[in-house]
């Protein structure tokens, strides 16, 4: 049984253990889309993990209320890489962990590893979102980011979870390096009459472009 995605994507479900890149040009709604997919899972009673390299915990709470409900009930976690970087003094909570910056890959990996262990124990199904990889690349070189993503993509596959990573496709070199880590891609674009997306790499062929 896959992960239901029919409310957002032109496919019924995403296979368990899949890692999908949410990729497209800037300002095509990639972060919002990936977060909505996790929030929808949490509304269905699944677990969720969001790594916020661009959005703080406050922003995630506002945009993904069901994720926050699951945090409070012990079934979701947040790694916040923004709040401390802004100079705010915050302490780690049980399922909300703070990292000094989106470039502190080592600390991010430690915090995230702890959340994976916790939710592996408490949840059968979890949707996991790194939002965004592009922000990490502003602070850390692509090889370090690749190694970090490789580790957690392997965990997602092993646990039959769903992994999402958000990436601007404007940097072709980074995209070409990181895309092979993923089983498929949700491509986004802006057209004159709004935003469109399609799914590539699952079940072989691309879907049609659809508005969202």
Secondary structure by P-SEA (a helix, b strand, c coil): ccccccccccccccccbbbbbbccccccaaaaaaaaaaaaaaaaccccccccccccaaaaaaacaaaaaaaaacccccccccccccbbbbbbcccbbbcccccaaaaaaaaaaaaaaaaaacccbbbbbcccaaaaaacccaaaaaaaaaaaaaaaaaacbbbbbbbcccaaaaaaaccccccccccccccccbbbbbbccccccccccccc
